[in-house]
């Protein structure tokens, strides 16, 4: 990945190129929050300039900036920082969400499709752990972009249920020795990768022995 182009640093926001919305959304959320928490609130809830009020308490015209309260000024600065981070002229966060996630009904439909893919996902006999993990992460990232987060426990359990028979011994050992509910996906993946490498080495050694 080109981190220079993608904004892979703490001082540059990630770039939205039209194809990386799930990745961009999670990175942008983290980036804006790292600037100032109120900047993220401005994106989520929206912001409008402080208004003067008449004797009846109704808003009339925008306040002059030199009349803003300290809190109003802070919120205005936070909004400016949020706009600078997104840097898409005439396009708000909600417009982007609708463009890439669809309406509420479309969003629900997308999440249902992802849930089905998640449940149906199995590791094939000719696949590697890395192949399977890539597919699993692709589904979870797309769900996360739609504000649906799968827990570590759910991902760990799904992985253990989806492995082919050659992993049965390893799965049994993990379930017996580990606290599955407290296990992280990266920890499980690392353990399975080690087992997979050893399994391949044994098969290779047996093949050489048989030929001999």
Secondary structure by P-SEA (a helix, b strand, c coil): ccccccccccccccccccccaaaaaaaaaaaaaaacaaaaaaaacccccbbbbccccccccccccccccaaaaaaaaaaaaaaaaaccccccaaaaaaaccccaaaaaaaaaaaaaaaaaccccccccaaaaaaaaaaaaaaaaaacccccaaaaaaaaaacccccaaaaaaaaaaccccccccaaaaaaaaaaaaaaaaaaaaaaaaaaac
